[in-house]
Amino acid sequence: MKTLRISLLAAVLSFLYLPVLVLILYSFNASRFAAGWEGFSFRWYEAMFRSPENLRALANTGIVSVISTLCATVLGTLLALGLYRYRFRGKEWVETLLYLPVIVPEMVTAVSMLAFFVAIQATLGKTTIILAHIAFQISFVTLTVRARLQHFPANLIEAARDLGAGTQALGREVLWPLLRPGIISGALLAFSLSVDDFLITYFTAGVGDSTLPVRMYALIRRGVTPEVNALSALMLMVSFLTLFISLRTVRTANESPR
C-alpha cells in the first residue's frame, strides 16, 4: 500500500511539473527550433534581453504590477479592517461580492472591464490595465488579510487604548506587527497574479502597452521557439519566487506564538 501511494504521488507530481521542467530545459536549447535538442546555450536569454519589444513588455509588466499591487494592498487592507471592526447595513453583500473576482471566469471579468472603459470613453493604456488589475487584486488582498484577522485578539485594541496608546501608536505598535504577515502575503499573491495575467490585460491594453504574457501570445502565434520558452521560464521564476515567499510568510506567522 505504501509503495502504491508513493507511485501515485510520483505520477501526479510528474504530470504537474514534468512539462514545466521540459520547458525550462528547452529554453537553453542551442537550436532555433523547439523540436530538437542541439546543445546547451544561453543565446535565447541573450536574445530575449536584446529585443526592444521584450524589454518594453518587461518594463510595462513591472510598472503595472508594482503600482496595482501597492494600490490594491492599501485598499484591500483598509477594507479588511473595516469589515472586521464595523457593522453596517449591507455588510453581508460586501463580503459576498469579495468572492466574485475569485470565482467568476476571467473572460467575463475582462469583457466587463473593457465594456466599462468603452462606456466611459476611457483611452486604453497602462492606466486602464492598472485599474483593471486593482479591481481583481483587492479581493485577494482583502481575503488574505481577513484570514489573518481571524486570529486577532479582539480585546487587544481596547487594552492598548487603556494603556494610553494613541491612534498612530496603536497602528504602529499593535496592528502592524500582527497584520504584517497577512499584508505581505496578500501583496505578494496580488503581485504574482498581476504578473501572470493575460486575458484582462489583453482586453484593456492599448497600442504599445503589452505586458510579458501578451508579448508571449504574440510570439506563440508565429510558433513556439526557444525565445518563448525563455520568456516563460522568466515568468515562472518570478511567480514561484513570489508565491514561495507568500506561503513562507503565512507559515511563519502560523507557527509563531500568539
Secondary structure, DSSP 8 states (H G I E B T S, - for coil): -HHHHHHHHHHHHHHHHHHHHHHHHHTTBSSSSSSS---B--HHHHHHHH-HHHHHHHHHHHHHHHHHHHHHHHHHHHHHHHHHH---TTHHHHHHHTTHHHHS-HHHHHHHHHHHHHHTT---SHHHHHHHHHHHHHHHHHHHHHHHHTTS-TTHHHHHHHTT--HHHHIIIIIHHHHHHHHHHHHHHHHHHHHH--HHHHHH--TT---HHHHHHHHHTT---HHHHHHHHHHHHHHHHHHHHHHHHHHHHHHS--
